[in-house]
Amino acid sequence: MSIKISVADTSVNYTTVGQGSALVLVHGTSIDAQGNFGHVAERFADCRKVVLPNYGGCGGSTIPDGELQLDTLVEQVAATIRDAADGPADLLGDSLGAVVAAATAARYPELVRRLVLVAGWADSGDARHQMVFSTWRRLLDTDTELCNRFAFSLAVSPAFLTAFGADTIQALLRQSSPPDTARRVDLGLKIDIRERLKAITAPTLVVQCRQDTLVASYQTRQLQQLIAGSEYVEIDSGHAAFLEKPDELVALVRKFCLD
């Protein structure tokens, strides 16, 4: 089912599958909800209403003109939970989606029953993070194929990328980024939710990807350390863990949220 709602002068499109209490999956910077989670959503639908919101610029959802603010995406996710869920939802975020999910849980603790954060971070001030994201941002403006070469080399582990083969890699390099990706990368350069994390009350699982070269492991570890009582687990994957290790992630989420 596809649904459109309005919030804070924006529109949000989301889809649902299954029945039951809500499990809300929040996507990353340069991919929409279907691309991030479409291949795993049905694997929770036996016992949950799986909700896939597209935040600003993805899947037909909109964002205001000007500099993108984290709170805009927080309000979009919170409005989706209110519209789609009967009571508190389990909330999962991947990459920038993990930042948005954490900030949502901090601002609206009454909306979140359990929280899962995959490959997220708390603070963009790290010098390496600034170098990587600013390079990504510049390439978005100058050379689409070169940008894709840079992004894919950081998104997945070397062995996983190699296994695609030359023809598939070439096809991937010709893909266009979703609308407003540059504005979401700009947002990724200015994240600082360290103080907000103190307000999270939901039981939280933080998943770090051992071979992540986009968001360094120590950044995800810092995120976990700032959330009181949170659990921490590592998987052997690059940044795009839902692409590389879907079975392992589905098992982790089911155990933490559904069992």
Secondary structure, DSSP 4 states (H G I P E B T S, - for coil): -EEEEEETTEEEEEEEES-SSEEEEE--TTS-HHHHHTTTGGGTTTTSEEEEEE-TTSTT----SSS--HHHHHHHHHHHHHHH-SS-EEEEEETHHHHHHHHHHHH-GGGEEEEEEES--SBTT-HHHHHHHHHHHHHHHH-HHHHHHHHHHHHS-HHHHHHH-HHHHHHHHTPPPPTTHHHHHHHHTS-B-TTGGGG--S-EEEEEETT-SSS-HHHHHHHHHTSTT-EEEEES--S-HHHH-HHHHHHHHIIIII-
